[in-house]
Amino acid sequence: MSNHSQLQWINMAAFKNADPGQRGNAANGSILGPGFWNADLAFSRNVNVTGGRKVELRVEAFNIFNHVNWANPNVTVDNANAGRITNTAGDPRIMQFAVKYGF
């Protein structure tokens, strides 16, 4: 496996456009992008209140470790960014808090 970096993920010198009217011979799935990794977490607590009422406290965190996931590389052969990754995929860490009152 080659040494991948954000700037140059694929060696585009290994590819060329097919001749006019012809199909290329690269197999489907022959170019793989970077993997995607994400961890989400949620905590919930029910608190009983008098009279059969209850309160639910909830905390949710998405992408809790704030891991950057790179998007797929540009695979257009005659593009200035050919073989490069220029974007990210997914969201940064997001946290939300909720309170629910049941009666």
Stockholm file with secondary structure:
# STOCKHOLM 1.0

chainA/1-103         MSNHSQLQWINMAAFKNADPGQRGNAANGSILGPGFWNADLAFSRNVNVTGGRKVELRVEAFNIFNHVNWANPNVTVDNANAGRITNTAGDPRIMQFAVKYGF
#=GR chainA/1-103 SS CCCCCSSCCSCGGGCCCCCTTCCCCCCTTCSCCCCCCCCCEEEEEEEEEGGGEEEEEEEEEESTTCCCEECCCCCCTTSTTTTCCCCEESCCCEEEEEEEEEC
#=GC SS_cons         CCCCCSSCCSCGGGCCCCCTTCCCCCCTTCSCCCCCCCCCEEEEEEEEEGGGEEEEEEEEEESTTCCCEECCCCCCTTSTTTTCCCCEESCCCEEEEEEEEEC
//
